[in-house]
Amino acid sequence: MPDREVSAKQRGIVAGLLEMQYPDYPELRRKYFLLKAFGVDSVHKLHPRQVRALLDWLGPVRDSDGRLWPCAAAASDVRAFEEAYQ
């Protein structure tokens, strides 16, 4: 079965949600996370199914101002993942 494409917006949401986890050096740490988890350093190098899986896992929710945030469980998972690779 072919892998459906994802939009640039979906890839951008993944990048943004991951960067929200890292207030210090967000871009560098996002790339490190992607490298350890998927073997690539950019959301543009992820397979579409990986982008969809990250969106499901990060579980974006909108706040009252309409901004997207990762769900609390995903935020905790990202921190645990990073601690495992330190």
C-alpha positions in Angstrom: 0.0 0.0 0.0 1.5 3.4 -1.0 2.2 5.9 1.7 -0.1 9.0 1.4 1.7 12.3 1.3 1.5 14.8 4.1 1.4 18.6 3.7 4.1 21.0 4.5 1.8 22.4 7.2 1.6 19.0 8.9 5.4 18.7 8.8 5.6 22.3 10.3 3.2 21.4 13.1 5.4 18.4 14.0 8.5 20.6 14.0 6.8 23.3 16.1 5.4 20.9 18.6 8.7 19.2 19.1 10.5 22.6 19.5 8.0 23.6 22.2 9.5 20.9 24.3 12.9 22.5 24.3 13.0 26.2 25.4 16.8 26.2 25.2 18.2 25.4 21.7 14.8 24.3 20.2 16.0 23.7 16.7 19.1 21.9 17.6 17.3 19.7 20.1 14.5 18.9 17.7 17.0 17.7 15.2 18.7 15.6 17.8 15.4 14.0 18.7 14.6 13.2 15.1 18.1 11.8 14.5 17.9 9.5 17.6 14.2 8.5 16.9 14.2 8.2 13.1 17.8 8.5 11.8 17.1 11.8 10.1 17.6 15.4 11.2 14.7 17.1 9.5 10.9 16.7 9.4 11.3 17.0 5.6 13.2 13.7 5.5 10.6 11.8 7.5 8.3 9.4 5.6 4.7 10.6 5.6 3.6 7.7 7.9 6.2 8.9 10.4 4.8 12.4 10.3 1.3 11.1 10.8 2.5 8.9 13.7 4.3 11.9 15.4 1.1 14.0 15.0 -0.9 11.2 16.6 1.6 10.8 19.4 2.0 14.6 20.0 -1.8 14.9 20.2 -2.0 18.6 19.4 -4.6 20.5 21.3 -5.7 24.1 20.8 -5.8 26.6 23.7 -8.3 29.4 24.1 -6.2 31.6 21.8 -6.1 29.0 19.0 -2.5 28.0 19.5 -1.5 24.4 19.2 0.3 22.6 22.1 1.4 19.0 22.5 -0.7 17.0 24.9 0.7 16.6 28.4 1.5 12.9 27.9 3.6 13.5 24.8 5.5 16.3 26.6 6.4 13.8 29.4 7.3 11.1 26.8 9.6 13.5 24.9 11.5 14.4 28.2 11.8 10.7 29.1 13.1 9.9 25.6 15.7 12.6 25.9 16.8 11.4 29.3 17.3 7.9 27.9 19.7 9.3 25.3 21.8 11.5 27.5 
